[in-house]
Amino acid sequence: MSTRRQFFATGAGALVASTLPRIARADVKTFPYAEFEQRIARKDFKGMTKDVLPTPCMVVDIDLFEKNLKTMADYAKKAPIFLRPHVKVHKSVDVAKRQIALGAIGLTTATIAESELMSNAGIKGVLWTKQPASYNNLVRTIALTKKDPTFMFVIDDPKVADQVQEAAAAAKVKARVAVAVFAGLKRQGIENGQPAVDLAKKIMGSKNIQLEGFMAYSGTASHTKTFAARRKQTEKDLAGVNETIALAKKAGLPIGIVSGGSTGTYNMDKDLGLTELECGSYVFMDSLYKAVGGQSDDSVYTDFESSLSVLVTVDSKQHKGQVTTDYGNKALARPTDTVKGKPWLKVGNQGAEYGMLAWSDGGGEEIRVGDRVEIYCSNLDMSTNCYDRYYIAKGNDIIDAWPIMGRTGAAQR
């Protein structure tokens, strides 16, 4: 009697593959799964299709992705307005380099680790949108400034400005800084008007800090539904910012940049005072962003395509009107997710490793155990943080794999 190990070692285990339902490609049976990671490492994607990928995993439609990048790049050139895309959505050097190749003047980051990653990859013009409030962040900020003189960051507190000046002087570098001003989102930003101008003057008077301008992120406006309401909210959020800019100019302060904006407001921000855009979600789009509506359609945002999906597998079907998937809490399944090509299916959670697809009348019965389904996640920032790589697809074929920034230890923070 053969052991289980002998059974698979002799190749007899391949018979199991013949029982898999609805195989899309014949090579699924013979794909060398034991060599999967080695093939990824050496960029050998011959015969690799979506059907052989481990799930849940993130898949990028390369054609739609490149269309999104071009749409935003073309708009920025035509407007004209500078583009400094945010990387917190994709956390990928591969994506960032493609944005730079299409004309982006730099990148925007959410953490000092993202800043280090992008700068160390040779990308210039990185703007970190937080101030170095901790000693850890301060030391790393000054070290990156010394290594990459194009690196910039923000400050919204005079005490932090003093700390930066002291650290920069000790390291004999000149830090490039933008003043973060309040723009409707109550998480950062000094009060507009005289307080913001006073901080800008303080920075100007600091021997080892160079004032670059201002950053004003109108986060409350980005997901406001309908184009008209979104523009009204943006005007409200940026009113105080424009007051600050006027006072700063009157005081003779240099205004190199006024940075901000988002995918939701990209086509109105130039008219409302910004000189550069920090858009991020446009590269992939998620289900929540698609629901805010666009200039041509209040019900759905059509400017950019849904180029990223989470590929999942149906693991069990034992109860009426639902199936169990491998897309659970750990994979960031959300009830606001949507299913590609199957709008009648509703996404649900059943635990850490278990998800659910449910339906009522008129759909879903054709779903079988072993089927693969693609899901558009609700929030890109959070979801991409749960995965290690993007599988790049052209149709059903996998043509590349791009690493996503590591999620553990200092690499994340």
N, C-alpha and C positions, 0 to 999 in steps of 0.2 A: 504494500500500500504506500503510495507516494505521500510525502508531507506537503503542506501548502507551499513551502519554499521551493521544493523540487517541482511542484506543479507549474509555478510561474517561471522558474528557471529554464524549464524545458521548452517553453513557448506555448504549452497547452493553455496557459492563462489567456492567450489571445482569443480563445473561443468565447470568453466572457464578453468581449467587445461586440460580438455578433448579436448579443441580446439588447444592446443599447438602442433606445427608440429613436426613430427619425434621424438617422445619421445624415448630415449635410454633405459630407465628403467621404469618399471611400478610404482616403489616407488616414482618417481618424483611427482606424483599426491598427495600422502599422506605424503610426508616429512614434518615434523613439523617446518616450516620456522620460526615461532615465537620464537622457542627455539634455533635457529642457533648459536647465540653468546654464549649462556649458554653452549651448547654442546661443542663448541670449547674450552671454558674455562675449562671444566672438562674432556677434551680429550675423548669425547664420539663420535666416528666416525661411529658407526653402521648405515648401510644403506646410508651413505653419499657418493655420487658419484660426478664426475665432472659436471653432469647435473644439480645439485642443487646449484652450487656455484654462488655467485654474480659476475658479470663481469663488467669491465675487472678485471682479477686477475691473479696472478702468480702461475703456477703449476710446480712442480718439479717431474720428473719421477725418482723415488727412485732407480730403478735398474741402469739406465744410470748414475745417479749422483754418486752412490757408485762405479761404474766401473771407472769413471773419477778419483775419489779420489785414488783408488787403483793403477791406471796406473801411476799417478805422484809419489805416495809414493814408488812404486816398482822401478821406474826409479832412484829416489834419493838414494835409498839404494844400487842399483847396480852400480851407477856412480863411486864412491859415492860422494854425495854432500848434504849438509844440506838443509832442506826445512823450510822456514819461510813464509808461504803463506800470501798474502795480503787480508785483509778483506773488503776493500773498495767496492769490487764487490758484496759480499753477505750481509755484515753488520748484521751477524747472529751468535749468540753464539752457536746455535745448529749445524751449519755448522762447526764453528771453533773447537768445541770439537771433532767432527769426524775427522778433519784433525790432531789434536794433537794425537788422539788415534791411528792413522796410522803412527805416527813417526815424525811429524813436531816438530821442536825444539822450536817453538814459533810462533808468528804472526807478520805481518807487518800492520801498520795502516796509514791512511791518515790524521786523525784529533786527537786532544787530547781527544775528546769525545769518539771516537772509542777505543782509548787506555784505557780510564777509564772503558768503558763497558766490554771489554775483560778481563782486569786485575781484575775487581770487580767480574767477573764470575769465578775467580780462575785460569785463564790461565796465565802461566809464560812465560817470554821471549818475551814480546811485544816490538817491535821496531817502534817508531813513526818516519815517514820519513820527518817531517818538523822540523824547529827549532822554539823555543818559542820566537817569535819576539815581541808579545804584552805582556803587564803586566798580563792580564788575563791568557794567555797561560803559562807564566812563573810561576805564582803562582800555577796553577794546575799541571804543570810539576813537580815542586819540591814536592808538596803534594803527588803526585802519586809515586814519587821516594822514599819518606819516607815510604809510605804504602807498596810498592812493590819494593824491592831492585833489582829485575831482570829486571825492566823496563829500556829501553834505548831510546834515541832519537838522532837526528843529529844536527850538527852545521856546517854552512859554512861561518860564519862571525866572526872575532875576537871580535867585539863589543858585539855580543850576548854571546860569550864565557865569557867575563868579567861580564855580567849581570847574567849569570848562576852561575858563581863562587861566586858572592856576595850573591845571593839568597840561594844557597846551603850551604854556610858558616853560614848564619843567621839561617838556619833550622837545622844545624849540620848533614847534609847528604852528601853522595858522589854520584854525578850524573854520570851515565854511558852514554858515548857519542861516536858516530862515526862521523868522518869528512865526510860531503857530498861533493863529488868532481864531476866536470863536466864530463858527459858521453854522449854528443851529443844532449841532450835536454836542450834548453835554458830557463829553468825555475828555476833552482837552481844548486848549486855545485860550489865550489871555483875552481879557475884555477889550473890545474894539475901542477906537478913539485914542484918547491921550495915554491910557495905560499901555497899549500896544506900541504907540510911538515912543514912549519913554523907554520901553524895553529895547526897541530898535536902536535908540540913541545910545543906550548903555553898551550894547553890542558893538556899535560903531566906535565907541570910545575905548574898547578893549583891544590891547595891542596884538593879542594872539587870536582874535576872532574876526572873521570877515562877514559882513552882512550881505546876504544874497537876495533877500526880499521877504516874502510872506508865504505861508501855507494856510489855506482855508478850505477844509473839507466839509462840504454840505451833505453829511451823511443822511440826514432826515429826508432830503429831497430825492435821493437816488432811487428809492423804492415806492415813491408816491405814485399812486395809480392815475392814469390818463396823462397825456402829454401836457394839456393845459394846466392841470392842477400841479404837475411837477414843475413846470416853469414858474408858476406863481410862488410855489414854496422855495424854489431856488432864488428868486428875486428877493424874497423875504430874508433868507439865510445869508445872502451876500450883501445886503444893504449896508450893514455895519462894516463889513470888510472894505467896501468901496469908500466909505467914510474914512477909514483908517489909511487907505492908500492915498487919498487926497491930502490928508493931514501930513503924511510922511513926505510926500512930494513937496508940500509947502515948506516943510522943515529942511528940505534939501537932502533928504536921505535917498540913497540909491535903491531903486526898485528893479532888481534884475529879473525876479520871477514872482508871479502870483500863481501858486500851484494849488490844484484841487480837482474837483470834478469826479465824474463816475460814468460808468456805462449808461446809466439811466439819464444822465444830463449832458452827455458829451456834445450834443448838437445845439446846445443853448448856452454853454458856459462861456464861450468867447464873447458873446454879446453882453454878458453880465460881469465882465471884468477879469476873467482868468487869462493868463498867458500860456498856461500849459495844463494838460490833462493827465490825471492819475488813473485812468480807467483800467480795470482788470478783468472783469467777468466776461467781456465781449469775446475773449478767445474761445470760450467753451459754451457759455450761457447755462443757466440752471432753470428749474421750473418756476421758482419764485420770481426771477427776473423776467421770464417770458410773460408772466401774468400782469406786469405793470402797464402794458399797452404802449404803443409807439405813436409817432406823429401821424401816421396814416391809418392806424387802427387802434382804438381804445381797448379792445378786448385782448389783443395779443401783440407782443413786441416782435416785429418781424425784421428789424434792421440786421440782426445777427442770428446765425443758425445754431441749433443745438448740436454741437460737434462732439460732445463728450457724453458717454453713457456708461452705466455700470452693468456689466454682463453678469447675470445670475443664473443659477440652475434650479429647476424644480426638483425637489428632493422627495416629496411625498404627496400623495393625493388619496386621502382616506375619508374626507368629509365633504359633503355637498356644498357647492358654491365656493370652494377655496382650495388652494394648494399651498404647500409649504416650500419655501425657498431657502437658500443659504445666505440670504441678504437680510441680516438682523441688526440688532442694536450696535454691535461692534463695527458694522459696515456703514453705520449712519443712515439706516432706513428711516424714512419719514412718511407720514400719511399724505404729505403734500408732494411727494415724488409722483412722477407720471411715467407710464409705460409706453415705450416707443411702438407706434403702430397698433396699439391695443388700448384705446382710451376708455374702454368699458371696465378695465381692470383697476382695482384699487389696491394700493400698497399698504401693508400693515406690518406690525412687529409681533414676534412670538417669543422673543428672548434674545440672549446675547448672540447666538449663532444662527438663529432661526427667524425667517421673515415669512410674510404671507402675501399672496395675491388672491383677492376675493372678487366675486362678481354676483350680480343678481340675474335677472332674466336677459336672455339674448346674447350671451357671450361667455367665453371661458371654457366651455365644455371640451373644446378641442385640445386644451393643454394637457400634456401627458408627463409622467415622471421621466426625468432626464432631459426635458426640453430646456433650451436656453432662451432667456428673455432679456432685453436691454431696457434699463430704467434711467430716466433723467432725474438726477438728484436735485434736492431742494436748494441746498446751499453749498456752492463750490468751495468756499474757504474752508468749511468744516469737513466736507467729504474728502477732498484731496489729501487732507491731513491724516487720513486713515489708510492710505495705500502707499505702496513702495515704488510703483512705476506706472507709466502709461503704455499700453500696447497700441501701436499706431497701425490703423487698418485702412486698406484701400479695398472697398467692397468687403468681402469675407476674408481676404488675405491679410496676414500680419506682415508688415514690411519693416518695422523698427520697434524699439522699446526705449523709452526715455525715463531715466531715474527721477523720482520725486524726492525732494530734500528729506533727509533722515528725520525720524520722529523721536529719537531718544537722545538723552544726554545733551552735551553742549552744542551738538550739531543742530538741535532744534532751537535752543535758546540763545 
